[in-house]
Amino acid sequence: MSVRLHYHEAGSGNAETLVMLHGGGPGASSLSNFRANIPVFAKSFRVLAVDLPGYGQSDKPAEHDQYFSFASRALKDLLDSLEVEQAHILGNSLGGGTAVRFALDHGKRAGRLVLMGPGGLSLNVFSPDPTEGVRKLSAFARTPTREKIEEFLRIMVFDQSLITEELIDERFEAARQPESLRAMAALGKSFSGPDFEQGMLWREAYKLRQRVLLVWGREDRVNPLDGALLATKLIPRAQLHVFGGCGHWAQLEKFDEFNRLALDFLTEA
């Protein structure tokens, strides 16, 4: 299945490429997750902020195989079309899981990985499954109302002031479109389909040969902190940074600190 991915580009075409992959909440997109971060990283990289399949201005298929595999193939096709041989990847949640699947399936194409609360790679040792965040996401999928998306957004962050009326309206308007709802249903279905094991990335974490920076919010209620333990143990070249007073959106809640941390990791010799 061929999928058209939309992306925003910034920075110098002569610099190394950094792909940014957003999370999978209702109404998410590359700009909703990374709008403020893009100019900072564009000073050092050619930034490609990609709308994942089913989100933003990218295609929204109503049927596909396991999402991480599906999205990583779409990313490979995009990089092929842009003649990008290798790219660093910065991914949040669903985007983090897609980054890991891409690195596993196309190892030489992936540079360093910055993964913030990545889906599929975290295995909750103490926290219940499904997590609070996943339950709120499922509740919106069943009853897509503005109230439900506000409930979901408010558990994404520790700092509640980040959840403005404008943000709620923006995300709800994008999420309530029929094609977005169909795409969300297809995504959810893909994690329980016949190839669901492709989404259990923690089982293959030991295969990663890239340098990996794991970033977690101590108060993450979507992919809780204990989910980082196995990944930190298994990934050969992993390091973990935990932000206190931070939920699932470290790139926003700890904006300056996160930017410095990620840039230092991506650019150090």
C-alpha positions as a printed Julia matrix, in Angstrom:
269×3 Matrix{Float64}:
   0.0     0.0    0.0
   1.43    3.35  -1.06
   0.81    6.19   1.38
   1.45    9.89   0.87
   3.1    11.54   3.86
   2.95   15.27   4.38
   5.88   16.98   6.07
   7.17   20.4    7.09
  10.77   21.17   6.22
  13.08   23.64   7.94
  16.8    24.26   8.2
  19.64   23.8    5.74
  19.49   21.19   3.02
  23.24   20.72   3.45
  22.95   19.66   7.11
  22.27   16.18   8.48
  18.61   15.23   8.39
  16.49   14.98  11.53
  13.03   13.43  11.22
  10.46   14.38  13.86
   7.58   11.95  14.45
   4.65   13.02  16.62
   2.47   11.06  19.02
  -0.79    9.28  18.28
  -3.4    11.2   20.25
  -6.62   12.33  18.54
  -6.0    15.29  16.26
  -2.21   15.09  16.59
   0.17   16.26  13.86
   3.81   17.19  13.46
   3.05   20.85  14.13
   0.8    20.18  17.13
   3.66   18.29  18.8
   6.73   20.13  17.54
   5.73   23.59  16.29
   7.87   25.37  18.9
  10.8    22.91  18.72
  11.3    22.91  14.96
  13.04   26.34  14.7
  15.47   25.36  17.47
  16.55   22.12  15.8
  16.55   23.72  12.35
  19.62   25.73  13.38
  21.65   22.5   13.35
  19.74   20.1   11.08
  17.61   19.76   8.03
  14.35   19.06   9.86
  11.57   16.97   8.36
   8.55   17.13  10.69
   6.35   14.37   9.33
   2.62   13.84   9.72
   2.32   10.1   10.36
  -0.21    8.05   8.34
  -3.69    8.81   9.59
  -2.77   12.24  10.93
  -2.41   15.86   9.87
  -2.32   16.28   6.11
  -1.03   12.76   5.39
  -3.19   10.02   3.89
  -5.67    8.41   6.27
  -6.14    4.78   5.21
  -8.97    2.88   6.85
  -7.15   -0.45   6.71
  -3.52   -1.53   7.01
  -1.21   -4.02   8.71
   0.46   -3.49  12.09
   0.84    0.26  12.45
   4.53    0.52  13.34
   5.51   -1.62  10.35
   3.1     0.23   8.09
   4.3     3.67   9.18
   8.0     2.76   9.02
   7.6     1.6    5.41
   5.87    4.86   4.59
   8.75    6.77   6.19
  11.3     4.76   4.18
   9.4     5.59   0.98
   9.44    9.28   1.89
  13.17    9.29   2.59
  13.78    7.4   -0.66
  11.81   10.03  -2.59
  13.84   12.8   -0.94
  17.11   10.91  -1.56
  17.93   10.92   2.16
  20.28    8.03   2.82
  20.28    8.3    6.61
  18.4    10.38   9.17
  18.38   10.83  12.92
  14.89   10.37  14.32
  13.18   12.13  17.22
   9.9    10.45  18.08
   7.22   10.94  20.72
   4.96    8.06  21.82
   3.51    6.52  18.61
   6.23    8.33  16.7
   8.84    6.82  19.01
   7.52    3.34  18.29
   7.59    4.05  14.56
  11.2     5.24  14.89
  12.19    2.0   16.63
  10.47   -0.17  14.01
  12.21    1.83  11.28
  15.6     1.35  12.97
  14.98   -2.38  13.35
  13.82   -2.91   9.78
  16.12   -0.43   8.0
  19.1    -0.26  10.35
  21.55    1.58   8.1
  18.99    4.28   7.32
  18.54    5.3   10.98
  21.07    7.45  12.8
  20.68    8.35  16.46
  17.28    7.99  18.09
  15.65   10.34  20.6
  12.6     8.55  21.99
  10.15   10.26  24.34
   7.86    7.81  26.13
   7.92    5.54  23.05
   5.01    3.24  22.37
   5.71   -0.46  21.9
   9.19   -0.22  23.38
   7.99    0.37  26.93
   6.8    -2.6   28.93
   5.0    -1.68  32.13
   6.53   -3.61  35.01
   4.37   -2.15  37.79
   1.72    0.03  36.11
  -1.55   -1.49  34.91
  -2.43   -2.13  31.28
  -4.13   -0.48  29.6
  -2.74    2.7   31.09
  -4.88    5.68  32.01
  -3.87    7.42  28.79
  -4.83    4.47  26.6
  -8.18    4.19  28.39
  -8.91    7.86  27.76
  -7.9     7.45  24.12
 -10.26    4.49  23.74
 -13.07    6.46  25.4
 -12.7     9.21  22.8
 -12.64    6.68  19.96
 -15.97    5.27  21.22
 -17.57    8.67  21.84
 -15.69   11.44  20.0
 -16.77   14.52  21.93
 -14.94   17.7   22.88
 -15.25   16.73  26.54
 -13.55   13.38  25.9
 -10.64   14.89  24.0
 -10.14   17.47  26.77
  -9.99   14.64  29.32
  -7.37   12.92  27.2
  -5.26   16.03  26.68
  -5.27   16.91  30.37
  -3.63   13.65  31.38
  -0.89   14.19  28.78
   0.78   16.91  30.83
   1.74   17.71  34.39
   1.41   21.46  33.76
  -2.31   21.97  33.12
  -1.81   25.51  31.83
  -0.56   23.98  28.57
  -4.05   22.7   27.78
  -5.72   25.81  26.44
  -9.18   26.18  24.95
  -7.53   26.9   21.61
  -5.55   23.66  21.75
  -8.64   21.64  22.66
 -10.61   23.17  19.79
  -7.75   22.62  17.33
  -7.28   18.99  18.25
 -11.01   18.24  18.37
 -11.65   19.77  14.97
  -8.94   17.58  13.41
  -9.9    14.43  15.32
 -13.65   14.5   14.68
 -13.37   14.35  10.89
 -14.77   11.06   9.52
 -11.52   10.09   7.81
  -9.57   10.74  11.02
 -11.96    8.57  13.03
 -11.68    5.75  10.48
  -7.88    6.0   10.57
  -7.9     5.9   14.38
 -10.03    2.76  14.3
  -7.63    1.13  11.83
  -4.66    2.01  14.03
  -6.27    0.47  17.1
  -7.3    -2.65  15.2
  -3.75   -3.15  13.93
  -2.44   -3.69  17.48
  -4.68   -6.73  17.94
  -4.57   -8.13  14.4
  -2.76  -11.24  13.16
   0.62   -9.47  13.05
   0.23   -7.7   16.41
   3.61   -9.03  17.57
   5.29   -6.52  15.24
   4.15   -3.91  17.74
   5.87   -5.59  20.7
   9.09   -3.72  20.08
  10.54   -4.46  23.52
  11.06   -8.07  22.38
  13.52   -6.86  19.73
  15.11   -3.96  21.63
  18.39   -5.84  22.03
  18.86   -5.68  18.24
  19.13   -1.89  18.13
  22.67   -0.79  17.31
  22.0     2.94  17.17
  22.77    5.3   20.02
  19.46    5.84  21.8
  18.37    8.6   24.17
  15.26    7.63  26.13
  13.4    10.63  27.56
  10.63   10.16  30.11
   8.41   12.36  32.24
   8.21   11.11  35.8
   4.48   11.86  35.83
   3.74   10.25  32.43
   0.26    8.73  32.62
   0.26    7.41  29.05
   3.47    5.37  29.02
   4.49    5.34  32.72
   8.11    5.58  33.78
   8.43    1.93  34.79
   7.99    1.14  31.1
  11.5     2.47  30.54
  13.19   -0.15  32.7
  13.32   -3.04  30.24
  14.28   -0.83  27.28
  17.11    0.72  29.28
  18.32   -2.75  30.22
  18.12   -4.27  26.73
  19.25   -1.55  24.31
  23.05   -1.81  24.11
  23.77    1.91  23.6
  20.89    3.44  25.58
  20.83    6.25  28.07
  17.78    7.42  30.04
  16.88   10.93  31.15
  13.91   11.5   33.45
  12.25   14.91  33.92
  10.42   15.5   37.19
   7.22   17.53  37.04
   6.62   16.3   33.5
   4.05   14.17  31.73
   4.02   12.71  28.22
   5.05   15.87  26.33
   8.62   16.49  27.5
   9.33   18.54  24.36
   6.79   21.13  25.55
   6.76   20.87  29.34
  10.56   20.96  29.62
  11.09   22.93  26.42
  14.52   24.51  26.97
  15.98   21.59  28.91
  14.7    19.06  26.39
  16.05   20.99  23.42
  19.51   21.26  24.99
  19.53   17.6   26.0
  18.46   16.31  22.59
  20.75   18.63  20.62
  23.76   17.7   22.75
  23.0    14.02  22.21
  22.48   14.38  18.46
  25.55   16.52  17.8
  28.2    15.19  20.2
  31.12   13.35  18.6
